[in-house]
Amino acid sequence: MIRFLQPWWLLAVLPVFALAAFYVWRQLHRRAYAMRFTNVDLLRTVAPKGLGWRRHVPATAFLLCLLVLATALARPAVDTKEPLERATVMLAIDVSLSMQADDVAPNRLEAAQEAAKQFVSELPESYNLGLVSFAKAANVLVPPGKDRDAVTSAIDGLVLAEATATGEAVFTCLEAIRSVPADGAAGIPPARIVLLSDGFRTSGRAVEEAAAAAQAANVPVSTIAFGTDTGQVDIGGQLQRVPVDRMALAELAETTEGYFYEAASVSELKQVYQDMGSSIGFRTEPREVTQWYAGVALLLALCAGAFSLLWSSRML
């Protein structure tokens, strides 16, 4: 369906209609004058022979040419559907103080950052990717989108904070996934959450509650445990043990039909998205077709000139 991006330019057709009306009036006036002309023999010698209706063809083609050109000023366009990949991965990275333990070289946070950046580089570019960090609360650092550089930069800029809100991280990721535009597709996009953590939940909603919400939304959560049972950190001048909560992370992954890892590698992380479906939505975009109108106008102008030369030996 044709629509116009600047419809006010359609006013340009009014002078064309006025010229067409003048042409019709002129032809009627010429016919009346011919009826009043008394010297019929002389009239036959000066009037073109055998043209009849053909003498109106060049003028009609010329007027149509002007009409098409005037319409082209309004920038005609047709709506086209551009495919949009909606499959989404949300990375959730634990930035609690326990992530500074150095039982994983160089420390848990840096190991998680490196694994996350490798994952980002391996993820298909057509997928949406977002980033959430969590400590006492969970925050969306990068909403789902195609900007990989923004995600990598945000990963490098992670800062440690107190507490661990694992459940809130899952809920925040689910909200971010729901924010992905539908663009003509039904339901939320196929999605996965990749949660990198080490410790026990100490803040926010329970992990079990978050697992139930992810299961209801059909969003698997793959969890990656960083650290060992002997990890220690200095918090407030006191050395504290920070063992990994493998059980909670494994249960979260199992409940949501995700994967659980104790060590991360690029080959393992690929499993997170290898089973992901693809949801192609469509964004409607106008595609300007002014060149079509220009082509038609050129063809009409050529026809007007050719017929005029052929039948009257004049260019219009």
Secondary structure by P-SEA (a helix, b strand, c coil): ccccccccccccaaaaaaaaaaaaaaaaaaaaaaaaccaaaaaaaacccccccccaaaaaaaaaaaaaaaaaccbbbbbbbbbbbcbbbbbbbbbccccccccccccaaaaaaaaaaaaaaaccccbbbbbbbbcccccccccccccaaaaaaaaaaccccccccaaaaaaaaaaaaaacccccccccccbbbbbbbcccccccccaaaaaaaaaaacbbbbbbbccccccccccccbbbbbccaaaaaaaaaaaacbbbbccccaaaaaaacccbbbbbbbbbbbbbaaaaaaaaaaaaaaaaaaaaaacccccc
